């Protein structure tokens, strides 16, 4: 049984999608060991509590990044987390944090990386006039929205779209993509070839436990 640790800052729909996939057996042999938010008022935290999950706030406001990251890593270790899933966690992880969970932190981003990293990626793609956008689940490394790509889903940008309709269609694909990516990583049936995550064989960077 693998322990997932979810980090979020807001609504938490990606967290709910992961929790639903686990409940439905679509992510086998995994459980959510802890849900952590840097924002005590994050709706996703309340949802986690309602679902009977271990949900804790570790406020980041006014705290040096190194101190906050130490607290979050301690909570993840306390809960024996194997895989960290960033689900709308709107904070950059320090290099030290990344090193504690090397190749064991995933992030979801609402664009086809490397296009439109950073904040409000859906709006960036819309304003740029992209005809196709989508979402990316990737390993987290020391650089923002940068690590090796595990799953991408494309979404057409329609002439009739506005920013909210595009963001909503991307979000539907995010929920599908995250479950796929978690399964690829937990099964360990991939190899890292440079930046390329190649499915099919067991990996040298697979989860150790
Ligand atoms: C999602 O669209 C996610 O891709 C994005 O925040 C939203 C969180 O929604 N993450 C980023 O932009 C990270 N750079 P949710 O709280 O409903 O899962």
Boltz pocket constraint, residues with backbone or C-beta under 6 A from the ligand:
constraints:
  - pocket:
      binder: B
      contacts: [[A, 8], [A, 10], [A, 11], [A, 12], [A, 13], [A, 14], [A, 15], [A, 44], [A, 87], [A, 88], [A, 89], [A, 90], [A, 108], [A, 109], [A, 110], [A, 118], [A, 119], [A, 120], [A, 121], [A, 171], [A, 174]]
      max_distance: 6.0
